[in-house]
Amino acid sequence: MCSGGWAVGRFGNRRTIVLGGAVQAAATLSLVALGTSGAWIWLLLAVTFVGGVGNMLMIVGFMVTATSGLPDEEQGRATGLATMTQQVGIALGIPVMSAVITARTGAAHGPEAVLSGVSTAILVNSALVLAGAVLAGHFLAGGARGPKDG
């Protein structure tokens, strides 16, 4: 069974973060194909699962990177700071994506207008995840490395 810890051990922190981000961004991007009928639920369920796996890889890689090489007495503080950044991202992400949807939808109503706004927010979300993964890979290339990040 593949887990985030296994991926970090096998590929290293940086590669796990970049791979997880690419998987999450691709899964999120495929949600643009959603339509307004209930038949799209299978795509939604499948890519939400795949995107969740990518997100899990990123989180595990991020936490290992944030806490590696620190003395025992600093582990709790590092974990708290890393967790706080995730919570801030979640707290900001929902209103930002809602603002994108509202800006795209404007005064229009109906399922097609809402779908257009959601599709735009999905594109923005996917681009942000991919940019974050690429930036993390770039900055970690010269800094903290996992066992396979040579």
C-alpha positions as CSV (number, residue, x, y, z in Angstrom):
1,M,0.0,0.0,0.0
2,C,1.3,3.5,-0.9
3,S,1.3,6.2,1.7
4,G,2.8,9.6,2.1
5,G,5.5,8.3,4.4
6,W,6.4,5.6,1.9
7,A,6.5,8.1,-0.9
8,V,8.8,10.4,1.1
9,G,11.1,7.5,1.9
10,R,11.2,6.3,-1.7
11,F,11.3,9.6,-3.6
12,G,12.3,12.3,-1.0
13,N,10.5,15.3,0.3
14,R,10.8,17.6,-2.7
15,R,9.8,15.0,-5.3
16,T,6.8,13.9,-3.1
17,I,5.6,17.5,-2.8
18,V,6.0,18.2,-6.5
19,L,4.4,14.9,-7.5
20,G,1.5,15.3,-5.1
21,G,0.9,18.9,-6.3
22,A,0.9,17.8,-9.9
23,V,-1.5,15.0,-9.2
24,Q,-3.8,17.3,-7.2
25,A,-3.7,20.1,-9.9
26,A,-4.4,17.6,-12.7
27,A,-7.3,16.1,-10.8
28,T,-8.7,19.5,-9.9
29,L,-8.3,20.7,-13.5
30,S,-10.4,17.7,-14.8
31,L,-13.3,19.1,-12.8
32,V,-13.7,21.7,-15.5
33,A,-15.4,19.0,-17.5
34,L,-18.3,18.8,-15.1
35,G,-21.8,19.5,-16.5
36,T,-25.0,20.5,-14.9
37,S,-26.6,17.0,-14.8
38,G,-26.4,14.5,-12.0
39,A,-24.5,12.1,-14.3
40,W,-21.3,13.9,-13.6
41,I,-21.2,12.7,-10.0
42,W,-18.9,9.8,-11.0
43,L,-16.3,12.2,-12.4
44,L,-16.6,14.3,-9.3
45,L,-16.1,11.4,-6.9
46,A,-13.2,9.8,-8.9
47,V,-11.2,13.0,-9.3
48,T,-11.9,14.2,-5.7
49,F,-10.4,10.9,-4.5
50,V,-7.3,11.2,-6.8
51,G,-6.9,14.9,-5.9
52,G,-7.1,13.9,-2.2
53,V,-4.3,11.4,-2.7
54,G,-2.2,14.2,-4.3
55,N,-3.0,16.5,-1.4
56,M,-2.0,13.9,1.1
57,L,1.3,13.4,-0.6
58,M,1.9,17.2,-0.5
59,I,1.0,17.4,3.2
60,V,3.2,14.6,4.3
61,G,6.1,15.9,2.3
62,F,5.6,19.3,3.7
63,M,5.4,18.2,7.3
64,V,8.5,16.0,7.0
65,T,10.3,18.9,5.4
66,A,9.2,21.3,8.1
67,T,10.2,19.1,11.0
68,S,13.3,17.3,9.6
69,G,16.7,18.0,11.2
70,L,15.3,19.8,14.2
71,P,16.1,19.0,17.8
72,D,13.4,17.2,19.7
73,E,12.5,20.3,21.7
74,E,11.7,22.2,18.5
75,Q,9.5,19.5,16.9
76,G,6.2,20.6,18.4
77,R,6.8,24.3,17.5
78,A,7.7,23.4,13.9
79,T,4.6,21.1,13.6
80,G,2.4,23.9,15.1
81,L,3.7,26.5,12.6
82,A,3.4,24.1,9.7
83,T,-0.2,23.2,10.7
84,M,-1.1,26.9,11.1
85,T,0.0,27.7,7.6
86,Q,-2.3,24.9,6.3
87,Q,-5.2,26.3,8.4
88,V,-4.6,29.8,7.1
89,G,-4.6,28.5,3.5
90,I,-7.9,26.7,4.1
91,A,-9.4,29.8,5.7
92,L,-8.4,32.0,2.8
93,G,-9.0,29.5,0.0
94,I,-12.7,29.2,0.4
95,P,-13.5,33.0,0.3
96,V,-11.0,33.6,-2.5
97,M,-12.6,30.9,-4.6
98,S,-16.1,32.2,-3.7
99,A,-15.0,35.6,-4.8
100,V,-13.8,34.2,-8.2
101,I,-17.1,32.4,-8.7
102,T,-19.1,35.6,-7.8
103,A,-16.9,37.8,-10.1
104,R,-17.3,35.3,-13.0
105,T,-21.1,34.8,-12.4
106,G,-21.9,38.4,-12.0
107,A,-25.7,39.1,-12.0
108,A,-26.4,36.0,-14.1
109,H,-28.5,33.2,-12.6
110,G,-29.1,29.6,-13.4
111,P,-27.1,26.4,-13.5
112,E,-25.0,27.5,-16.5
113,A,-23.9,30.8,-14.9
114,V,-23.0,29.0,-11.7
115,L,-21.1,26.3,-13.6
116,S,-19.2,29.0,-15.5
117,G,-18.1,30.6,-12.2
118,V,-17.2,27.3,-10.6
119,S,-15.2,26.3,-13.7
120,T,-13.2,29.5,-13.5
121,A,-12.6,29.0,-9.8
122,I,-11.4,25.4,-10.5
123,L,-8.9,26.7,-13.1
124,V,-7.6,29.3,-10.6
125,N,-7.4,26.6,-7.9
126,S,-5.6,24.2,-10.1
127,A,-3.1,26.9,-11.3
128,L,-2.4,27.9,-7.6
129,V,-1.8,24.3,-6.6
130,L,0.6,23.7,-9.5
131,A,2.4,27.0,-8.9
132,G,2.8,26.1,-5.2
133,A,4.2,22.7,-6.0
134,V,6.6,24.1,-8.6
135,L,7.8,26.8,-6.2
136,A,8.3,24.3,-3.4
137,G,10.3,22.1,-5.7
138,H,12.4,25.0,-6.8
139,F,13.1,26.4,-3.3
140,L,13.7,22.9,-1.8
141,A,16.2,22.0,-4.6
142,G,18.9,24.1,-2.9
143,G,17.8,23.6,0.7
144,A,16.3,20.8,2.8
145,R,16.5,17.5,1.0
146,G,15.1,14.1,1.6
147,P,16.9,10.8,1.2
148,K,16.4,10.7,-2.5
149,D,16.4,14.5,-3.3
150,G,20.1,14.5,-4.4
